Amino acid sequence: MILETAFGLMGVLAVTAGYVVLRRRRENRVTPELLEIPEHVIVLMRGKEHLRKIAKLSTEIAQSNVKILVTNIGLVAQKIYNNLEKDPRDLSVLRNFVDYHAPEFVKLIEEYIRVASTPESLARDKALADCENVMREMTKTFEAFYQKCFENDAEG
């Protein structure tokens, strides 16, 4: 009886712990310590999700020059994540990229697609041109982060 009760309590604790992990995962608050997964692996998982979104969204863009721009930025992001996978020490350099720049780029693509689907007007054309200019600037930013990886390697 005592053994059955102990196993029952362990089962309840396991279910409760699983619930906490799932709840925090849904709230985007899963920490590496909670799962005992290295932080760079969690960052890579988030990065791969960004890349999937970028690839999916690029298929929804009609203008070939913008599609090429988005694809090129996605390729630079892929290189950054590949570098992080090879050298987890670059996480400190890339934290801002992963937490801010990559998600903002996804939002920018979504906004571009939303605006492009509206009826033609001068305001629409200006908004699309502004988005394209920001994408060009983001290309430079992504490339700068990629360069920082190599500077970090040279220093370390």
Sequence and secondary structure as in RCSB ss.txt:
>XXXX:A:sequence
MILETAFGLMGVLAVTAGYVVLRRRRENRVTPELLEIPEHVIVLMRGKEHLRKIAKLSTEIAQSNVKILVTNIGL
VAQKIYNNLEKDPRDLSVLRNFVDYHAPEFVKLIEEYIRVASTPESLARDKALADCENVMREMTKTFEAFYQKCF
ENDAEG
>XXXX:A:secstr
 HHHHHHHHHHHHHHHHHHHHHHHHHTT   HHHHT  HHHHHHHHHHHHHHHHHHHHTT   HHHHHHHHHHHH
HHHHHHHHHHH GGGHHHHHHIIIIIHHHHHHHHHHHHHHHTS   HHHHHHHHHHHHHHHHHHHHHHHHHHHHH
HHHHH 
